[in-house]
Amino acid sequence: MENRIVDYIKKRVLSKFGLYNAQLSQNALMKQYGLEILDIFHNVSAELNKTIWLEFGTLLGAYRNHSFISYDYDMDLGMYSDQYDIDFENSLIEKGFRKKHFFYQYRNNSRFLTEVTWEYKGFQVDIFLCFKENDTRHIFCYDKQDEVTFSQNKWMFREYCIPDAYPIEKVELSKFEYNSPADPRKCLETYYGSSFMTPIADWIPEESSKRFKTWSVDNAYGSITIVR
């Protein structure tokens, strides 16, 4: 089991940096099923009175290009953690989604669910679960720190502190309107830096204490669980 987890997360890291062949097939699947998936999430959220919005690369594509990014390979969505529940999961399963894996974050002797990845017709959708604090929200992205902690299934992470997602705004994607968090420009500048309007296919996060806080596994870490 441990070897399977290590192999799986290696592929995930390689995919994030454009080095795994599955990226190409995922990009084709996004073009084929992307709008269908967004419509399903919209309908499920409306039925259950929940709010979900475009995040990270999917938000970037909608804001900058009004389309999916041509070289992207997964879909990024966001919602508040207290809205994510078993009813939401069951509705996705009924629509044909399969839960693929999820990240728990371990910090201060506590455990928090912060990211869940679903699959639909072979295409991957990441749901980032945010935590609200006053008029801001916190969202997390995980990366490999080193080989030792990687083999232990411990992931370093970046913590972004951005404006509250409410009031929800609208962004255009492929001539349709979808939910965006409040002040999407501020969110994207925090995620990608002030040059986010310039497309960079092989973009890699740059360290910046002004844009996010980096947590090493010595202080806190994420751990992936694969659903079989």
CORMODA-V54505 format. One record per helix or strand of 2 or more residues. SS is the DSSP state (H for helix, E for strand). FROM is the first residue (numbers start at 1). TO is the last residue. If there is no record, write none. Layout:
BEGIN
((SS;FROM;TO) (SS;FROM;TO))
END
This chain:
BEGIN
((H;2;16) (H;22;47) (E;53;54) (H;56;65) (E;75;80) (H;81;83) (H;86;94) (E;98;107) (E;110;120) (E;123;133) (E;136;143) (H;147;151) (E;155;163) (E;169;173) (E;176;180) (H;184;192) (E;213;215) (E;221;226))
END
